[in-house]
Amino acid sequence: MDAQRFLELAGDDELLQFLRRLPMVAGNDDGPVTLPDLIYEMKLWPFVVEAWKRVDGEPGFPGRILQMSKVYKRAEAELEELTGEKRRLPRVIDLTVFLDIYSNEGLP
């Protein structure tokens, strides 16, 4: 699904959930997230949702960090295989945002 289609189809709750989680996984080592980075994350999101269903994880903070890493690795590989698109810069996990989401919302 392309980024524009994602925005057209996503309901308010789905879009807000996506945007709240974005800082957790979309940071870049070399600077801020750009518009092309945001578009990539929107295209990646359906793959992430599916990967969460298929990647097992262990309970607790360390287990979920490892699970999230595997989820995004799988999702990125599947998106690349389908479209040829790759993440522009390495992904950085914002641990503060991760802890907040893990503690208050839970992971998918």
FENHUNOR-V979159 format. One record per pair of residues at least 24 apart in sequence whose ideal C-beta (glycine too) atoms are under 6 Angstrom apart, sorted by the first residue. I is the first residue (numbers start at 1). GAP is how many residues later the second one is. If there is no record, write none. Layout:
I GAP
I GAP
This chain:
1 45
3 36
3 39
3 40
6 36
18 27
23 71
23 74
24 70
24 73
24 74
24 77
25 66
27 65
27 67
28 61
29 61
29 63
30 59
37 51
44 31
44 35
47 28
47 31
47 32
48 27
51 24
52 56
64 43
